[in-house]
Amino acid sequence: MGRWLIIFGLILIVSGGVLSFAPWLINWFGRLPGDIRLQSRHCRVFIPVTSMIVISIVLTVLINLFKK
């Protein structure tokens, strides 16, 4: 359990650093073809379908590489 908390903490530190110092690295998120963005006068709905699929594939590959 402690090992997973340390890994999760490191992931949070890295993602926080990227958001603070290099926001252009994640500028693509939500702008891929297939991401749903609906707007009206009273409501906004954003569903990043394609972006989440890409993130899921990348995380699956990374986890499988480090698991072996």
C-alpha positions as CSV (number, residue, x, y, z in Angstrom):
1,M,0.0,0.0,0.0
2,G,2.8,2.4,0.8
3,R,4.5,1.7,-2.5
4,W,1.3,2.7,-4.4
5,L,0.9,5.9,-2.4
6,I,4.5,6.9,-3.2
7,I,3.9,6.2,-6.9
8,F,0.7,8.1,-6.9
9,G,2.4,11.0,-5.1
10,L,5.2,11.1,-7.7
11,I,2.6,11.1,-10.5
12,L,0.8,14.0,-8.9
13,I,4.1,15.9,-8.6
14,V,5.1,15.3,-12.2
15,S,1.6,16.3,-13.5
16,G,1.6,19.4,-11.4
17,G,5.0,20.4,-12.7
18,V,3.8,19.9,-16.3
19,L,0.7,22.0,-15.7
20,S,2.8,24.7,-14.1
21,F,5.9,24.9,-16.2
22,A,4.9,23.4,-19.6
23,P,1.2,23.7,-20.2
24,W,1.7,23.5,-24.0
25,L,2.5,19.8,-23.6
26,I,-1.2,19.0,-22.7
27,N,-2.7,21.6,-25.0
28,W,-4.0,18.8,-27.3
29,F,-6.4,17.4,-24.5
30,G,-10.0,18.0,-25.5
31,R,-9.2,19.1,-29.0
32,L,-8.9,15.8,-30.8
33,P,-11.5,14.7,-33.4
34,G,-14.2,12.7,-31.5
35,D,-14.2,14.9,-28.4
36,I,-17.8,16.1,-27.9
37,R,-18.4,19.8,-27.0
38,L,-21.9,21.1,-26.8
39,Q,-22.7,24.7,-26.0
40,S,-25.9,26.7,-25.5
41,R,-26.8,29.9,-23.8
42,H,-27.4,28.2,-20.4
43,C,-25.3,25.1,-20.5
44,R,-21.9,23.7,-21.6
45,V,-21.2,20.0,-21.9
46,F,-17.7,18.7,-22.7
47,I,-17.1,14.9,-23.1
48,P,-13.4,14.2,-24.1
49,V,-14.0,10.7,-25.5
50,T,-11.0,10.4,-27.9
51,S,-8.7,12.1,-25.4
52,M,-9.6,9.7,-22.7
53,I,-9.1,6.7,-25.1
54,V,-5.6,8.0,-25.9
55,I,-4.7,8.4,-22.3
56,S,-6.1,5.0,-21.4
57,I,-4.0,3.3,-24.1
58,V,-0.8,5.1,-23.1
59,L,-1.4,4.3,-19.4
60,T,-2.1,0.6,-20.2
61,V,1.1,0.3,-22.2
62,L,3.2,2.0,-19.5
63,I,1.7,-0.1,-16.7
64,N,2.3,-3.3,-18.7
65,L,5.9,-2.3,-19.4
66,F,6.7,-1.6,-15.7
67,K,4.7,-4.6,-14.5
68,K,7.0,-7.2,-16.2
